[in-house]
Amino acid sequence: MQTASTTRIAPRSGTAFRLAAGQRLTVTDPEGVQVADLLAFGEGDVGEVISNGRTFDYEETIRLTTGNVLWSNRSNPMLEIEQDSVGCHDFLLTPCSEATFRHFYPDMPVHRGCFGNLAEALAPYGVMPDVIPVAFNLFMNVPLTSDGRLSVEPPISRAGDSITLLARMDLVIGLTACSAYSSNGGSFKPIDYAIA
């Protein structure tokens, strides 16, 4: 298998790129305790987008890991999780934004967050900010209580942990090194990715 070199996403930033059907995307937490927001859009039509609702429905779980598929809003398989060394990700919460920082961190500096980073990175592919959906938040730790309440806790990922996803269709991927304080245990680190 031919593997491309690893690319690093700097802390609190993001990128976008094409991922062809049959290619594998490996996302690695190189230092541990860092979230990466992942979005997927149809390469030929960005109106087709990753959907947490369709995914939960068809996979019959909110705990997505090896063997699960991430589905589009048009009920097509987009990405299949082939390897996952963490097994703890979130598909409930929206990408952090300036509004997120004002709401949850009123005494901290405001950052444009993953939403702003994704909007900028995806704009050249024709993705407008208003169509950015809930992201598949890699390594994010969002436990649920029995009464339905949730919290955001530090990721359980350790240095070198990774997830590999197989593209089931031609895609445009948005990917970040998350910017929110609580999502990353109060610190900000890079995220690595490679395409094979």
C-alpha positions as CSV (number, residue, x, y, z in Angstrom):
1,M,0.0,0.0,0.0
2,Q,1.4,3.4,-1.0
3,T,1.2,5.9,1.9
4,A,1.4,9.6,1.5
5,S,3.6,11.5,4.0
6,T,2.0,12.7,7.2
7,T,0.6,16.3,7.2
8,R,0.4,18.3,10.5
9,I,-2.5,20.6,11.3
10,A,-1.3,23.3,13.7
11,P,-3.1,23.8,17.0
12,R,-6.4,25.7,16.7
13,S,-6.4,25.6,12.9
14,G,-8.0,23.5,10.1
15,T,-7.7,22.3,6.5
16,A,-9.7,20.8,3.7
17,F,-8.7,18.3,0.9
18,R,-10.1,15.8,-1.5
19,L,-10.3,12.1,-0.6
20,A,-11.1,9.7,-3.5
21,A,-13.2,6.6,-3.1
22,G,-11.0,3.7,-2.0
23,Q,-8.5,6.0,-0.2
24,R,-7.8,5.7,3.5
25,L,-7.5,8.7,5.8
26,T,-5.6,8.1,9.0
27,V,-6.0,10.8,11.6
28,T,-3.5,10.7,14.5
29,D,-3.4,12.5,17.9
30,P,0.4,12.9,18.0
31,E,0.6,14.3,21.6
32,G,-2.6,13.0,23.2
33,V,-5.7,14.6,24.6
34,Q,-6.6,16.5,21.4
35,V,-9.9,16.6,19.4
36,A,-10.1,16.8,15.6
37,D,-13.4,17.9,14.0
38,L,-14.1,16.0,10.8
39,L,-16.6,16.9,8.0
40,A,-17.3,15.1,4.7
41,F,-19.1,16.4,1.6
42,G,-19.7,14.7,-1.7
43,E,-16.9,15.8,-4.1
44,G,-19.3,16.2,-7.0
45,D,-22.1,17.8,-5.1
46,V,-21.4,19.4,-1.7
47,G,-25.1,19.4,-1.0
48,E,-24.5,15.8,0.1
49,V,-23.0,16.0,3.6
50,I,-22.1,13.8,6.5
51,S,-25.2,13.3,8.8
52,N,-25.2,12.3,12.4
53,G,-28.9,11.5,12.3
54,R,-28.7,9.1,9.3
55,T,-25.6,7.5,10.9
56,F,-27.2,7.0,14.3
57,D,-30.3,5.6,12.5
58,Y,-28.5,3.1,10.2
59,E,-25.7,2.1,12.6
60,E,-28.2,1.9,15.6
61,T,-25.6,3.4,18.0
62,I,-24.1,6.7,19.0
63,R,-20.8,5.0,20.0
64,L,-19.1,4.8,16.6
65,T,-15.9,2.8,16.2
66,T,-14.3,0.1,14.1
67,G,-16.8,-1.4,11.6
68,N,-19.2,1.4,11.7
69,V,-20.1,3.6,8.7
70,L,-20.6,7.3,8.5
71,W,-23.6,8.1,6.3
72,S,-24.7,11.1,4.3
73,N,-27.9,13.1,4.4
74,R,-28.9,11.2,1.2
75,S,-28.4,7.8,2.9
76,N,-25.2,6.9,1.1
77,P,-22.1,5.5,2.9
78,M,-19.4,8.1,3.0
79,L,-16.7,6.7,5.3
80,E,-16.1,3.4,7.0
81,I,-14.1,3.2,10.2
82,E,-11.5,0.5,9.6
83,Q,-9.2,1.0,12.6
84,D,-9.8,2.9,15.8
85,S,-7.3,2.7,18.8
86,V,-9.5,5.0,21.0
87,G,-13.1,4.0,20.5
88,C,-14.4,7.3,22.0
89,H,-15.7,10.0,19.6
90,D,-18.6,12.5,19.6
91,F,-21.2,13.0,16.9
92,L,-23.6,15.1,18.9
93,L,-22.0,18.5,19.3
94,T,-21.6,21.2,16.6
95,P,-18.1,22.7,15.8
96,C,-17.0,25.3,18.3
97,S,-17.4,28.9,17.1
98,E,-17.0,32.5,18.3
99,A,-20.5,32.1,19.8
100,T,-19.4,29.0,21.6
101,F,-16.5,30.9,23.2
102,R,-18.8,33.7,24.3
103,H,-21.3,31.3,25.8
104,F,-19.0,28.8,27.6
105,Y,-15.9,30.9,28.2
106,P,-17.0,34.5,28.8
107,D,-13.8,35.4,30.6
108,M,-11.4,33.8,28.0
109,P,-10.2,35.2,24.7
110,V,-12.7,34.6,21.8
111,H,-11.5,32.4,19.0
112,R,-13.2,31.7,15.7
113,G,-13.1,28.0,16.6
114,C,-13.4,24.9,14.4
115,F,-16.4,26.4,12.7
116,G,-14.5,29.4,11.5
117,N,-11.5,27.3,10.5
118,L,-13.7,24.9,8.6
119,A,-15.6,27.7,6.9
120,E,-12.4,29.2,5.6
121,A,-10.8,25.9,4.5
122,L,-14.0,24.6,2.8
123,A,-14.9,27.8,1.0
124,P,-12.8,27.0,-2.1
125,Y,-14.8,23.8,-2.5
126,G,-18.1,25.7,-2.6
127,V,-19.2,25.0,1.0
128,M,-21.0,27.9,2.6
129,P,-20.9,28.4,6.4
130,D,-24.7,27.9,6.8
131,V,-24.4,24.3,5.5
132,I,-21.7,23.2,7.9
133,P,-23.3,20.4,9.9
134,V,-22.5,18.6,13.2
135,A,-18.9,17.2,12.8
136,F,-17.7,13.8,13.6
137,N,-15.5,14.9,16.5
138,L,-12.6,12.5,16.6
139,F,-11.3,11.6,20.1
140,M,-13.8,13.9,21.8
141,N,-15.1,12.6,25.1
142,V,-18.8,13.5,25.7
143,P,-20.3,11.2,28.3
144,L,-24.1,10.9,28.7
145,T,-25.8,10.3,32.0
146,S,-28.9,8.1,32.4
147,D,-31.1,11.2,32.5
148,G,-29.8,12.4,29.1
149,R,-27.4,15.1,30.3
150,L,-24.0,15.4,28.7
151,S,-20.7,16.9,29.6
152,V,-17.4,17.6,27.7
153,E,-14.5,15.8,29.4
154,P,-10.8,15.6,28.4
155,P,-10.2,13.1,25.6
156,I,-8.9,9.7,26.6
157,S,-6.6,9.5,23.5
158,R,-2.9,9.1,24.2
159,A,0.0,10.2,22.1
160,G,0.0,8.2,18.8
161,D,-3.6,7.1,19.0
162,S,-5.3,7.1,15.6
163,I,-8.4,6.3,13.5
164,T,-8.4,5.1,9.9
165,L,-11.4,5.7,7.7
166,L,-12.0,4.2,4.2
167,A,-13.7,6.6,1.7
168,R,-16.7,4.9,0.2
169,M,-17.3,7.7,-2.3
170,D,-15.3,10.7,-3.7
171,L,-15.3,13.3,-0.9
172,V,-14.1,16.7,0.2
173,I,-12.9,16.5,3.8
174,G,-12.7,19.3,6.4
175,L,-10.4,18.5,9.4
176,T,-9.3,20.6,12.4
177,A,-7.2,20.6,15.5
178,C,-10.0,21.7,17.8
179,S,-9.8,25.1,19.5
180,A,-12.2,24.7,22.5
181,Y,-10.7,24.7,26.0
182,S,-12.8,22.0,27.6
183,S,-12.7,19.7,24.6
184,N,-9.0,19.3,24.8
185,G,-8.4,19.3,28.5
186,G,-7.4,23.0,28.6
187,S,-4.5,22.8,26.1
188,F,-4.2,22.9,22.4
189,K,-2.1,20.5,20.3
190,P,-1.6,19.5,16.7
191,I,-3.4,16.8,14.7
192,D,-1.7,14.7,12.1
193,Y,-3.3,13.0,9.0
194,A,-2.1,10.8,6.1
195,I,-3.9,9.6,3.0
196,A,-3.1,6.1,1.6
